[in-house]
Amino acid sequence: MAAPSPSPEQSAKSVASPSIADEECIGDVHTAFKSDISLENIRGIMQEFAQERDWHQFHTPRNLCLALTGEVGELAECFQWKGEVAPGLPEFSTDDKVHLSEELSDV
């Protein structure tokens, strides 16, 4: 029988304090690349992050839909007036690709 999975809280704590040499700090946040991170770990970290800031009061279906719509609009602007875009974005400048990656991360 398999061992029980850790709770989201345990997962978040284990990821938030990695035991790897390749760790850096961004403010109070410790970051590191881990090969065993899962979507459940990430979900737990995000849930803890939102709880600490009491953001759940704003996470209504309407508010989430409007926020997502705005972010998708910003992403669409990266492609506006460019015509068809080939895979790999060969006509995009480096700055365009950086901007696109920033907008994709917002979505």
C-alpha positions in Angstrom: 0.0 0.0 0.0 1.3 3.5 -0.9 2.2 6.0 1.7 -0.4 8.7 2.2 0.1 12.0 0.3 1.0 15.0 2.4 -1.6 17.6 3.0 -1.5 20.9 1.0 -0.1 22.6 4.1 2.7 20.1 4.5 3.4 20.2 0.7 3.6 24.0 0.7 6.0 24.0 3.7 8.2 21.4 2.1 8.4 23.4 -1.1 8.7 26.8 0.6 11.8 25.5 2.5 13.7 23.4 -0.1 16.8 21.5 0.9 18.8 22.1 -2.2 22.0 24.1 -2.7 20.5 26.1 -5.7 18.3 28.3 -3.6 17.9 32.0 -3.8 15.8 34.6 -1.9 13.4 37.1 -3.4 12.4 39.2 -0.4 11.2 36.7 2.2 10.5 34.1 -0.4 13.0 31.2 -0.9 13.0 29.8 -4.4 14.7 26.8 -5.9 14.2 24.3 -8.6 12.9 20.9 -7.5 12.5 17.9 -9.6 9.8 16.4 -7.4 7.4 19.4 -7.3 3.8 18.6 -8.2 0.7 20.6 -9.2 -0.7 19.8 -5.7 2.4 21.4 -4.2 1.9 24.5 -6.3 -1.8 24.6 -5.5 -1.0 24.5 -1.8 1.5 27.3 -2.0 -1.0 29.5 -3.9 -3.8 28.7 -1.4 -1.5 29.7 1.5 -0.4 32.8 -0.3 -4.0 33.9 -0.9 -5.1 33.0 2.7 -2.3 35.1 4.2 -3.6 38.1 2.3 -7.3 37.4 2.8 -7.9 37.4 -0.9 -10.7 34.9 -0.9 -13.2 37.6 -0.3 -12.4 38.9 -3.8 -12.4 35.5 -5.5 -16.0 35.5 -6.6 -16.9 34.0 -10.0 -17.7 37.5 -11.3 -14.4 39.0 -10.1 -12.3 36.1 -11.4 -14.1 36.1 -14.8 -13.5 39.9 -15.2 -9.9 39.7 -14.1 -9.2 36.8 -16.5 -10.9 38.6 -19.3 -8.7 41.6 -18.8 -5.6 39.6 -18.8 -6.6 37.6 -21.9 -7.2 41.0 -23.6 -3.7 42.1 -22.8 -2.3 38.8 -24.2 -4.4 39.3 -27.4 -2.8 42.8 -27.9 0.5 41.0 -28.4 -0.9 39.5 -31.6 -3.1 42.4 -32.7 -2.3 43.6 -36.3 0.4 41.0 -36.8 -1.5 38.7 -39.1 -0.8 34.9 -38.9 2.1 34.1 -36.6 4.4 31.2 -37.5 5.4 28.7 -34.8 8.4 29.9 -32.9 7.4 33.5 -33.5 10.2 34.3 -36.0 8.9 37.8 -36.8 8.7 38.7 -33.1 11.6 40.8 -31.7 13.3 39.7 -28.5 11.4 42.5 -26.7 8.1 41.3 -28.2 8.8 37.7 -27.0 9.6 39.0 -23.5 6.4 41.0 -23.4 4.5 38.0 -24.7 5.9 35.8 -22.0 5.0 38.3 -19.3 1.4 38.5 -20.6 1.2 34.7 -20.8 2.3 34.4 -17.2 -0.5 36.7 -16.1 -3.1 34.5 -17.7 
